[in-house]
Structures are given as structure tokens and as C-alpha cells.
Amino acid sequence: MASLRVSGMVVSGSSSSRRSHKRLVTAAINGPRIRFSPLSLPKLSTNDFIEELSVRSGGYRVPITTQMEKESGPKTHGSDPVVVAELYAIMEAVADRIEMHKNIGEQRDNWNHLLLNSIHAMTLTAATMCGLAVASASGEPLAGLKVSSTILYLAATGMLAIMNKIQPSQLAEEQRNASRLFKQLHGQIQTLLSVGNPTVSDVNDAMENVLALDKAYPLPLLGAMLEKYPSSVEPAVWWPQQGRKQARGIGKKVEGNGWDRELEDEMREIVGVLKRKDKADYLRLSEKALKLHKMLAFSGPLLTGLGALGSAFAGTANPWAVVLGVAGGALASIVNAMEHGGQVGMVFEMYRGNAGFFKLMEETIESNINETNVWGRENGQVFEMKVALQLGRSLSELKHLATSSSLRDIEEEEEEFGSKLF
């Protein structure tokens, strides 16, 4: 522009000036030229572009999948919509079961407190009335106190027999476990829908898990209640027994799917520790809790029944009748406080559930190790982290546990437990 302005001023001069102006203009035009390199524009997919335009015309916009999103793994929107809808329906049913088990667990915990307080009051009142009946003069007051004491003892015996049969504290623990496990299943389905590529097999597995939990922790009492005094102690089982599904769609870029010989050996040592120490210890504690449970459940109604018998013959020539009537009620209160106040049934169910947790870990680890195709397993790095978290350990502590377990026979040292949580 500066060259042109100067040229314009020279135009009004002489002819020589015009010639010089012409040269200046020519020089300005033929000056250095700026070269533009060709722009590299991204190639657009015609199909995606047409699809987006057609969708936008309907008032909606569907984002086009980028190459980074395609490489990051399959997404839910690429799955069968019927499968996704079925999984969402299962999630709704699982959420409903979580609320049901939570409410029923609170109700049965209230049963335990209310029934225990009622039986305590009835037993102690009956023992007091039996003692007053003997201490008072003979006549109508004596007979009334004896009859009232006997009735209260009999009522307490019947209520205690029912309470020992259903074990409200143990029922409440079952519902708490069921609520927690259904929440875990709900989270697993959410993760599958978020980062996985669900199939019909995933729907069937989710249905089997729901039905297995329904069977392991039933809601009704009559006809479906779990045995409260089993003849032998077995770990609780709340998962399908025909096999477990492995996580898919995670970590497929890792060579060997994150597995190597060292990790397999480490997992085998972990399984050995869980079998020898953790699961065996909780089964042993479960047996002790079950024996105490049976003894207390038998002693409570027996003592209240003897109290009723003693109160009925109180005031007669036999002096042991009143001792039995008063002492029976006192001992029955102590036994009931130990059994239901201490919630021995809940403790037994907790030990049994912990043994089941370690059994589930064993089966999960063994099912991954025994899978010959490494791509059919869960990713090794993710699986190792999950095992460490479930045992309350870091990855270095997990490796140390496996190493110390392999050297146990050589060093002849006492083996430590696998879990730091229980």
C-alpha cells in the first residue's frame, strides 16, 4: 500500500516521472511472492457425515465416534439394545431387592430387641411373684401370686422357644448380608453397562446371580427359612455353582492379558493361604459358635419351664420348689441375655459368611488360573489389584504374602493370615 501511495504522488509529475512511476508500479507488482503451503484437512467419513445431518434434521444430535473412542474399547451404545434393556430391568429388580432386604433386616432386628426385653420382663416378674407368694401369709394372695407366676413362666417359655427357633438376630444378619451383596451386584451391572460390551450371556449370568442370592438369603420365614442349627458347618454360598463369568473388554491391549507365570504362581500361593488359614479358621470359629448357640437355645426354655414347675409347687412342704421357681427365672434371664443380647446367632452367621467369602475368592482365582486361554481370563493386572483390595493389602504386601507362603516349609515359620480385614 505504501508503494501505491508513492506512485500516486509521482503520477502528477512529468513524463519522466510517469516512466519512473511505471517502473515503480511494476517493481511493486513483481515483488517477492508469499507461497502458501497446502492445508491438510482431516478426511471426513461420508457415512458418518450424512448420518449426523439426518439425525440433526430430526432435532437430535448424536456425536460421531472418534478414532480414540474406538480404540479405547467397546461402548454400551454399540451393543444390542434388547440386551441393554434387559440389564436395566435386572438392575431395577436388584435395586428393589436391596430396599426389601434393608427394610426387613431392620424389622427383624427390632424383633430381637422387643422380644428379648419382653421375655426378660416376664421372667423376672414371675420369679419375683414366686418369691413373694412364699413370703406372704397363706390364703388368696398366695394362690393368686403362684398362678400368676406360673402363667408368666409358661408364656415366657413359649415365646422363648419361638424366638430360639427363628433367631431374629441371625435373620437380621442374613438380610444385611443380602443387601450388601445385592448392592455389589448392582455395581457390577453398572460397570458392565459403562465399560463393557454386554451380551445375552451377561444377561443370563446376571439372572443366575440374582436367583442364587434369593435362594441363599430368602425373605419369607415359613418354608424357606435357613436352618439355624445345622448338623455340620459349611461356608455360606450365594453365587451360581456352574461357573463364574470373567470380566471382558478390559485391558485387552496388555500383552498376555496381564498374566505371566509369576502372577499365576503368586495366585496359587494366595489360594493355599486362604484355604489353610482364613477359611479353616472361620469354619473352626463357626463350629464353636454353633455349639454355644445350641446349648444356650436349649437351656433358656428349660430353665423357664423349671421355673414354672417350681412356682406351681411353691408354698408346699418341699422347700426346693420355691428355690427352683426363683432361681430358674434368674438363670433363664442370664442365659437369654447371653444368647439374644450377645446375638450368638448373628455371630455364627457372620463367621459362616466370612468363610463363604474366602471360598468365593478361592473359586474365582482358580477359575482364572485354570482357564487355558489367557484372553478368556480377567485382566491379570486388574485381577491382582482386586485380590489385594479384598484382602486389605497393597500389591507389595500381596507379593510378600505369596513369597512367605512359598518359603514356609523351608523356614518353618508360622504362616500369617491372608486377610487383614476380618
C-alpha positions as CSV (number, residue, x, y, z in Angstrom):
1,M,0.0,0.0,0.0
2,A,2.9,2.4,0.7
3,S,4.3,1.7,-2.8
4,L,1.0,2.6,-4.3
5,R,0.6,5.8,-2.4
6,V,4.1,6.9,-3.5
7,S,3.2,6.0,-7.1
8,G,0.1,8.1,-6.9
9,M,2.1,11.2,-6.0
10,V,4.6,10.7,-8.8
11,V,1.8,10.4,-11.4
12,S,1.1,14.2,-11.3
13,G,4.7,14.9,-12.4
14,S,6.4,15.0,-15.8
15,S,6.5,12.2,-18.4
16,S,9.8,11.1,-17.0
17,S,8.1,10.9,-13.7
18,R,5.4,8.8,-15.3
19,R,8.0,6.4,-16.7
20,S,9.7,6.2,-13.3
21,H,6.2,5.7,-11.7
22,K,5.6,2.9,-14.2
23,R,8.8,1.2,-13.2
24,L,7.9,1.6,-9.5
25,V,4.5,0.1,-10.0
26,T,6.0,-2.7,-12.0
27,A,8.5,-3.3,-9.3
28,A,5.8,-3.3,-6.6
29,I,3.7,-5.8,-8.5
30,N,6.7,-8.1,-9.3
31,G,7.9,-8.0,-5.7
32,P,8.5,-11.1,-3.5
33,R,5.6,-13.5,-3.6
34,I,4.3,-15.3,-0.5
35,R,3.9,-19.1,-1.0
36,F,1.0,-20.8,0.7
37,S,1.6,-24.5,1.6
38,P,-1.5,-26.8,1.0
39,L,-3.6,-27.3,4.1
40,S,-4.0,-30.9,5.3
41,L,-7.7,-31.2,6.3
42,P,-8.9,-34.3,8.1
43,K,-10.8,-36.8,5.9
44,L,-14.4,-37.0,6.9
45,S,-16.4,-40.2,6.7
46,T,-19.2,-39.7,4.3
47,N,-21.5,-42.1,6.0
48,D,-20.9,-40.5,9.4
49,F,-21.5,-37.1,8.0
50,I,-24.7,-38.0,6.3
51,E,-25.9,-39.9,9.4
52,E,-25.2,-36.8,11.6
53,L,-27.0,-34.5,9.2
54,S,-30.0,-36.8,9.0
55,V,-30.2,-37.1,12.8
56,R,-29.8,-33.3,13.3
57,S,-32.7,-32.7,10.9
58,G,-34.9,-34.6,13.4
59,G,-34.0,-32.2,16.3
60,Y,-31.4,-34.5,17.9
61,R,-27.6,-34.8,17.7
62,V,-25.7,-38.0,18.0
63,P,-21.9,-37.4,18.4
64,I,-19.7,-39.1,15.9
65,T,-17.4,-41.7,17.4
66,T,-13.8,-40.6,17.2
67,Q,-10.8,-42.9,16.5
68,M,-9.7,-42.5,20.1
69,E,-13.1,-43.7,21.4
70,K,-12.9,-46.7,19.0
71,E,-9.5,-47.7,20.3
72,S,-10.5,-47.3,24.0
73,G,-12.9,-50.2,23.9
74,P,-16.5,-51.2,23.2
75,K,-19.3,-49.0,24.5
76,T,-22.8,-49.7,25.5
77,H,-24.4,-47.8,22.7
78,G,-22.8,-50.3,20.3
79,S,-24.5,-53.2,22.0
80,D,-27.8,-54.9,21.3
81,P,-30.5,-52.5,22.6
82,V,-32.6,-55.5,23.8
83,V,-29.6,-56.8,25.9
84,V,-29.1,-53.3,27.4
85,A,-32.8,-53.0,28.2
86,E,-32.8,-56.4,29.9
87,L,-29.8,-55.5,32.0
88,Y,-31.5,-52.3,33.1
89,A,-34.6,-54.3,34.0
90,I,-32.4,-56.6,36.1
91,M,-30.8,-53.5,37.8
92,E,-34.3,-52.2,38.7
93,A,-35.2,-55.6,40.3
94,V,-31.8,-55.7,42.2
95,A,-32.4,-52.1,43.5
96,D,-35.9,-53.2,44.7
97,R,-34.4,-56.2,46.5
98,I,-31.8,-54.0,48.2
99,E,-34.6,-51.9,49.7
100,M,-36.6,-55.0,50.6
101,H,-33.8,-56.7,52.5
102,K,-32.8,-53.5,54.2
103,N,-36.4,-52.9,55.5
104,I,-36.9,-56.5,56.6
105,G,-33.5,-56.6,58.2
106,E,-34.4,-53.5,60.3
107,Q,-37.7,-55.1,61.2
108,R,-36.1,-58.4,62.4
109,D,-33.5,-56.5,64.4
110,N,-36.4,-54.8,66.2
111,W,-38.0,-58.2,66.8
112,N,-34.8,-59.3,68.6
113,H,-34.8,-56.3,70.9
114,L,-38.5,-56.2,71.6
115,L,-38.9,-59.9,72.2
116,L,-35.8,-60.0,74.4
117,N,-37.0,-57.1,76.6
118,S,-40.5,-58.7,76.9
119,I,-39.2,-62.1,77.9
120,H,-36.8,-60.5,80.4
121,A,-39.6,-58.6,82.0
122,M,-41.9,-61.6,82.1
123,T,-39.2,-63.9,83.6
124,L,-38.0,-61.6,86.3
125,T,-41.6,-60.7,87.2
126,A,-42.5,-64.3,87.5
127,A,-39.5,-65.0,89.7
128,T,-40.4,-62.1,92.0
129,M,-44.0,-63.1,92.3
130,C,-42.9,-66.6,93.2
131,G,-40.8,-65.4,96.0
132,L,-43.5,-63.0,97.3
133,A,-46.0,-65.8,97.2
134,V,-43.9,-67.9,99.7
135,A,-43.1,-64.9,101.9
136,S,-46.7,-63.8,102.3
137,A,-49.3,-65.3,104.5
138,S,-51.4,-68.3,103.4
139,G,-54.7,-67.5,101.7
140,E,-55.9,-65.9,98.4
141,P,-52.9,-63.7,97.8
142,L,-50.6,-66.7,97.9
143,A,-52.7,-68.6,95.4
144,G,-53.0,-65.6,93.1
145,L,-49.3,-64.9,93.1
146,K,-48.5,-68.6,92.4
147,V,-50.9,-68.8,89.5
148,S,-49.7,-65.5,88.0
149,S,-46.1,-66.6,88.3
150,T,-46.8,-69.9,86.7
151,I,-48.7,-68.3,83.8
152,L,-45.9,-65.8,83.2
153,Y,-43.3,-68.6,83.2
154,L,-45.3,-70.6,80.7
155,A,-45.8,-67.7,78.4
156,A,-42.1,-66.8,78.6
157,T,-41.2,-70.4,77.8
158,G,-43.4,-70.5,74.7
159,M,-42.2,-67.1,73.4
160,L,-38.6,-68.1,74.1
161,A,-39.0,-71.3,72.2
162,I,-40.3,-69.4,69.1
163,M,-37.6,-66.8,69.4
164,N,-34.9,-69.5,69.6
165,K,-36.4,-71.2,66.5
166,I,-36.4,-68.1,64.3
167,Q,-33.3,-66.4,65.8
168,P,-34.2,-62.7,64.9
169,S,-30.5,-61.6,65.3
170,Q,-29.4,-64.2,62.8
171,L,-32.2,-63.3,60.4
172,A,-31.2,-59.6,60.6
173,E,-27.6,-60.5,59.8
174,E,-28.8,-62.5,56.8
175,Q,-30.7,-59.6,55.4
176,R,-27.8,-57.2,56.0
177,N,-25.5,-59.6,54.0
178,A,-28.1,-59.9,51.2
179,S,-28.5,-56.1,51.0
180,R,-24.7,-55.7,50.7
181,L,-24.3,-58.4,48.1
182,F,-27.2,-57.1,46.0
183,K,-25.5,-53.7,46.1
184,Q,-22.3,-55.3,44.9
185,L,-24.2,-57.0,42.0
186,H,-25.9,-53.7,41.2
187,G,-22.5,-52.0,40.9
188,Q,-21.1,-54.9,38.7
189,I,-24.0,-54.5,36.2
190,Q,-23.5,-50.7,36.2
191,T,-19.8,-51.2,35.4
192,L,-20.7,-53.7,32.6
193,L,-23.0,-51.2,31.0
194,S,-20.4,-48.4,31.3
195,V,-17.2,-50.0,30.0
196,G,-18.2,-53.4,28.7
197,N,-20.0,-54.8,25.7
198,P,-22.9,-56.7,27.2
199,T,-24.2,-59.8,25.5
200,V,-27.0,-62.3,26.1
201,S,-24.6,-64.4,28.2
202,D,-24.1,-61.4,30.5
203,V,-27.9,-61.2,31.0
204,N,-28.1,-64.9,31.8
205,D,-25.3,-64.6,34.3
206,A,-26.9,-61.6,36.0
207,M,-30.2,-63.5,36.3
208,E,-28.4,-66.5,37.8
209,N,-26.7,-64.3,40.3
210,V,-30.0,-62.8,41.4
211,L,-31.7,-66.2,41.8
212,A,-28.7,-67.6,43.7
213,L,-28.9,-64.7,46.1
214,D,-32.6,-65.2,46.5
215,K,-32.0,-68.8,47.4
216,A,-29.1,-68.1,49.7
217,Y,-31.0,-65.3,51.7
218,P,-34.7,-65.9,51.5
219,L,-37.2,-63.3,52.6
220,P,-40.1,-65.4,54.0
221,L,-39.9,-67.3,57.3
222,L,-42.2,-70.3,56.8
223,G,-41.0,-73.0,54.5
224,A,-37.9,-71.1,53.2
225,M,-36.0,-70.1,56.3
226,L,-32.4,-71.2,56.5
227,E,-31.6,-73.9,59.0
228,K,-30.5,-72.2,62.2
229,Y,-28.9,-75.3,63.8
230,P,-27.3,-77.3,61.0
231,S,-25.7,-80.6,61.8
232,S,-22.4,-79.6,60.1
233,V,-20.9,-76.2,59.4
234,E,-20.4,-75.2,55.7
235,P,-19.4,-71.9,54.2
236,A,-22.3,-69.7,53.1
237,V,-22.8,-69.9,49.3
238,W,-24.6,-67.1,47.4
239,W,-23.2,-67.5,43.9
240,P,-24.1,-69.9,41.0
241,Q,-22.1,-73.1,41.2
242,Q,-21.9,-74.0,37.5
243,G,-19.1,-71.4,36.9
244,R,-18.3,-67.8,37.1
245,K,-18.2,-65.2,34.4
246,Q,-14.9,-63.5,33.7
247,A,-14.7,-59.8,33.1
248,R,-14.2,-58.9,29.4
249,G,-13.4,-55.8,27.5
250,I,-10.8,-54.5,30.0
251,G,-7.1,-54.4,29.3
252,K,-7.1,-56.2,26.0
253,K,-4.1,-54.2,24.9
254,V,-1.8,-55.7,27.6
255,E,0.4,-58.5,26.3
256,G,-0.8,-61.8,27.5
257,N,-3.8,-60.1,29.1
258,G,-1.7,-59.1,32.1
259,W,-0.8,-62.7,33.0
260,D,2.5,-64.4,33.3
261,R,4.0,-67.4,35.1
262,E,5.0,-65.3,38.1
263,L,1.5,-64.0,38.6
264,E,0.0,-67.4,38.3
265,D,2.3,-68.8,40.9
266,E,1.5,-65.9,43.2
267,M,-2.2,-66.5,42.9
268,R,-1.7,-70.2,43.6
269,E,0.1,-69.4,46.8
270,I,-2.7,-67.0,47.8
271,V,-5.3,-69.7,47.3
272,G,-3.2,-72.0,49.5
273,V,-3.0,-69.4,52.3
274,L,-6.8,-68.8,52.2
275,K,-7.6,-72.5,52.4
276,R,-5.1,-73.3,55.2
277,K,-5.6,-70.2,57.3
278,D,-8.5,-67.9,56.7
279,K,-11.3,-70.2,55.6
280,A,-10.2,-73.0,58.0
281,D,-10.1,-70.6,61.0
282,Y,-13.6,-69.2,60.3
283,L,-15.0,-72.7,60.0
284,R,-13.5,-73.6,63.3
285,L,-14.9,-70.4,64.9
286,S,-18.3,-71.2,63.3
287,E,-18.3,-74.7,64.9
288,K,-17.6,-73.2,68.3
289,A,-20.3,-70.6,67.9
290,L,-22.8,-73.2,66.7
291,K,-22.1,-75.4,69.8
292,L,-22.6,-72.4,72.1
293,H,-25.7,-71.5,70.1
294,K,-27.3,-74.9,70.6
295,M,-26.5,-75.1,74.3
296,L,-28.0,-71.7,75.1
297,A,-31.1,-72.2,72.9
298,F,-31.8,-75.5,74.8
299,S,-31.0,-74.1,78.2
300,G,-33.3,-71.0,78.1
301,P,-36.7,-72.7,77.7
302,L,-35.6,-75.5,80.0
303,L,-34.9,-73.0,82.8
304,T,-38.1,-71.1,82.4
305,G,-40.0,-74.4,82.3
306,L,-38.4,-75.5,85.6
307,G,-39.3,-72.1,87.0
308,A,-42.9,-72.6,86.0
309,L,-42.9,-76.0,87.7
310,G,-41.3,-74.6,90.9
311,S,-43.7,-71.7,91.1
312,A,-46.7,-74.1,90.8
313,F,-45.5,-76.1,93.8
314,A,-44.2,-73.1,95.8
315,G,-45.5,-73.0,99.4
316,T,-45.8,-76.7,99.8
317,A,-43.8,-78.9,102.1
318,N,-41.0,-79.2,99.6
319,P,-38.6,-76.2,100.1
320,W,-36.8,-76.8,96.8
321,A,-39.9,-75.7,94.9
322,V,-39.5,-72.1,95.7
323,V,-35.8,-72.2,95.1
324,L,-36.4,-73.7,91.7
325,G,-39.1,-71.1,90.9
326,V,-36.9,-68.1,91.8
327,A,-33.5,-69.4,90.7
328,G,-34.9,-70.8,87.5
329,G,-36.1,-67.3,86.5
330,A,-32.8,-65.7,87.4
331,L,-30.7,-68.2,85.5
332,A,-33.1,-68.0,82.5
333,S,-32.6,-64.3,82.3
334,I,-28.8,-64.7,82.3
335,V,-28.9,-67.3,79.6
336,N,-31.3,-65.3,77.4
337,A,-29.1,-62.2,77.8
338,M,-26.1,-64.2,76.7
339,E,-27.9,-65.7,73.7
340,H,-30.0,-62.9,72.3
341,G,-28.4,-59.9,73.9
342,G,-25.0,-61.2,72.8
343,Q,-26.6,-62.2,69.4
344,V,-24.8,-65.5,69.2
345,G,-26.9,-66.5,66.1
346,M,-25.7,-63.3,64.4
347,V,-22.1,-64.2,65.3
348,F,-22.5,-67.7,63.9
349,E,-23.9,-66.3,60.6
350,M,-21.1,-63.7,60.4
351,Y,-18.4,-66.4,60.7
352,R,-20.2,-68.6,58.2
353,G,-20.5,-65.7,55.8
354,N,-16.8,-64.9,56.2
355,A,-15.9,-68.5,55.4
356,G,-18.1,-68.2,52.3
357,F,-16.3,-65.0,51.2
358,F,-12.9,-66.8,51.2
359,K,-14.4,-69.8,49.4
360,L,-15.6,-67.4,46.7
361,M,-12.2,-65.9,46.4
362,E,-10.7,-69.4,46.0
363,E,-13.1,-70.3,43.3
364,T,-12.6,-67.0,41.5
365,I,-8.8,-67.3,41.5
366,E,-8.8,-71.0,40.5
367,S,-11.3,-70.4,37.7
368,N,-8.9,-67.7,36.2
369,I,-5.8,-69.8,36.6
370,N,-7.4,-73.0,35.2
371,E,-8.6,-71.0,32.0
372,T,-6.1,-72.1,29.3
373,N,-6.9,-69.2,27.1
374,V,-5.4,-66.1,28.8
375,W,-7.8,-63.9,26.8
376,G,-10.7,-65.7,28.4
377,R,-9.5,-64.6,31.9
378,E,-9.9,-61.4,33.7
379,N,-7.1,-59.0,33.0
380,G,-4.2,-60.0,35.3
381,Q,-3.2,-56.5,36.5
382,V,-6.8,-55.6,37.3
383,F,-7.4,-59.0,38.9
384,E,-4.3,-58.8,41.1
385,M,-5.4,-55.3,42.3
386,K,-8.9,-56.6,43.2
387,V,-7.5,-59.6,45.2
388,A,-5.2,-57.2,47.1
389,L,-8.1,-54.9,47.9
390,Q,-10.3,-57.7,49.0
391,L,-7.6,-58.9,51.4
392,G,-6.9,-55.4,52.7
393,R,-3.3,-55.4,51.3
394,S,-1.2,-53.4,48.9
395,L,0.3,-55.1,45.8
396,S,3.7,-55.3,47.5
397,E,2.2,-56.9,50.6
398,L,0.3,-59.4,48.5
399,K,3.6,-60.4,46.8
400,H,5.3,-60.7,50.2
401,L,2.4,-62.9,51.4
402,A,2.9,-65.2,48.4
403,T,6.6,-65.3,48.8
404,S,6.5,-66.0,52.6
405,S,3.9,-68.8,51.9
406,S,6.2,-70.5,49.4
407,L,9.1,-70.3,51.9
408,R,7.1,-71.5,54.9
409,D,8.2,-75.1,54.7
410,I,11.8,-74.2,54.4
411,E,12.0,-71.6,57.2
412,E,9.4,-73.5,59.4
413,E,7.7,-70.3,60.5
414,E,4.1,-69.8,61.4
415,E,2.1,-68.7,58.4
416,E,0.2,-65.4,58.6
417,F,-3.4,-65.0,57.6
418,G,-4.2,-63.8,54.1
419,S,-6.8,-61.1,55.0
420,K,-6.2,-58.1,57.1
421,L,-9.8,-57.0,57.1
422,F,-11.5,-59.8,59.1
